[in-house]
Amino acid sequence: MKNADYFSNYVTEDFATYINRKRKSTCHGNHIEMQAMAEMYNRPVEVYQYGTEPINTFHGIQHHEDEPIRVSYHRNIHYNSVVNPNKATIGVGLGLPSFKPGLAEQSLMKSAIKTSEESWIEQQMLEDKKRATDWEATNEAIEEQVARESYLQWLRDQEKQARQVGPGTPPRDIRGPRVAVCRVLSP
């Protein structure tokens, strides 16, 4: 175990037993693990409890200008991480040479904006198609109505002519109805 000689001085039980107990998912860390984390990631760890000033700060071996790891301590039994959403620092000190804090969030944001724009464009295209389909359907309905009205008018004219000419005389216009077709101009 790495650094066992150093950290075993702060543990009241056998160090191997302590490590095995801490590896269980039901066992949480305390000030010893926070000191180890500060040294391992070479970042300070600040502990807050019901205030804006830290109640404890653990320092790494070397001092850097990296943002500290911040945790809040609740009811003397539980820690939560505290993250500044305006200044991403998750991953600093992990030894990842190309890691840049906030780059993942920026990438996710760009991807979300692109997806949103594509979705908006698709929605607009769908709305345009619906409007075009509505215009086509309206135009067809108007054409049918005009044809129907024209036919009914022709029938009325034929009846009128038949009454004027008298029985047994053929009507003058036997070519059928003349249909006037009008088109609705789409926008």
N, C-alpha and C positions, 0 to 999 in steps of 0.2 A: 504494500500500500504506500502510495506516494505521500510524502510529508507526514507520515504517521508519528515520527519522533516529535515533530513540532506540535501537532494538534492533539496528541494523546495527553499532553500536559493540561489540557482544558476539559478533559473528560474524566468523570469519576468512576466509570466502569471499564472493563476490559475493552480496548480500542476495537478489536476485531468484532466483538459482540455489538458494540455501539454502531459500527459501520453496517453490519448485517441488519440490525434493527432499522436503521435509517433508510435502507434500500427498499423497505416495504412501502407499498403505496398508501398504507394507512398511517404511516409515521411521517410527521412533518418536520421541516428544518427549524433551527433556532439560531441564536447569535453565532454559534460556532460555524454553522454552514454559511451564514452570511459573510463572516470573515474569510472563509475559504473561497467563496464566490468572488469577493472583492479582490483577492489575490490572484485567483485563477483568471479572471477577466480583466484584471488590472483597471478596475473602475471602482470608484467609491460606491458604497451602498448606504442610502439614507433611509432611516426608519421614521415614519410619521405616526402620530397618534392624536387624533382629534385637534389638529392645529396645522398651521402653515410652516412652522419651524420643525426641523427634524429633532427627535428625542435622542437619536443615536446615529453616528456615522462610522462606518467601517471603511478603512482605507486599504488599497492595494500596496504592493511593494514599491512601485514607482508612481509618482504623481503625474497625471496627464490632465489635459483640459477637456477630456471626454465627459459627457453628461453622466451624472451618477445614475445608478440603478435605484429606483425609488419604490418603497413598499409602505403600505399602511398597516398598522398593528391594531387589531380590534379585540376588545374585551380581554386583553392579556392572554389570548390563546390562538389567534389566527392572523396570518399575513395575506394581504392582497397586493398585486402589483399596481403601481401608479404610473400612467403613461401620459405624457403631454402630447395630445393629438396634433399640435402645431409644430412639433419638433421631434420627429421620429428618431429614436436612439436604440431601438431593439436590434440586437446583433452586434453592436459596437464592442470590440474587445474579443470577439470569437476567433480572431486570427484568419479571417477570410479576406485575402488581399484585394479582391475586386468588389467587396461589399461597400455599398453606399447607403447609409440610413435614408429611408424614405423613398428609395428608388422603386421598390416593389409597389408601394402605395401609388406612386406617380404612374407606374405602368398599368396598375389596375384601374386608376382613374381614367387614363387615356383609353383603355380598352372599354370601360363602361360608357364613356362619352361616344366612342365610335359605334358601339352597339346601339346606344340610344339614338344617334343620328340615323343609322341604318334602319332602325325600327320606325322612326318618324317618316323617313323617305318612303318606306314600304306602305305605311299607313296612308300617306298622301296619295301614292299611286293607286291604292285600293279605293280611296274616296273618289279620285278622279274617274276611275273605271265605273264606280257606282253611278256617278253623275252622268257619264256618257251613256251607260246602260239605261238610266232613267230617261234621258233625252230620246234615245232610240225607241224605247217603249212608248213614250208620250207621242212621238212622231207617228209611229205605227197606229196608235189608237186614233189620232186625229185623221189620218188617211182613211182608216176604216169608217169613221163617222162621216167624213165627207163623201165617200163612195156610197154609203147607206142613204144619206140624205139626197144625194144626186139621183139614186135609183128611185127613191120614194117620190121625188119631184117628177121624174120621168113618168112613173106610173100615174100620178095625178094629172099630168099633161095629157097622157094617152086617154085617160077616162074623160077628161074635158073635151078633147077632140072628138072622141066617139059620141058624145052627147050632142056636140054641135053639128056634126056631119049627118047624123041620123043612123037609124038601124040599117044594116046591110051594106053600107058604103065603107070600103076599107080606109083605114087612117092614112094620112099623108106621109107620116114619118114612121117607117117600120124598121129602121136600122138599130134600134135599141137605145138605151140611155147613153148619154154622153157624160162621162165621169170627169169632173174637174179635180185634179190632184193638186193639193197644195203641200208644200214642205215647210216644216218649222225649222227655222235657222237655229243651229246650236251655237252656244256662246263661244 
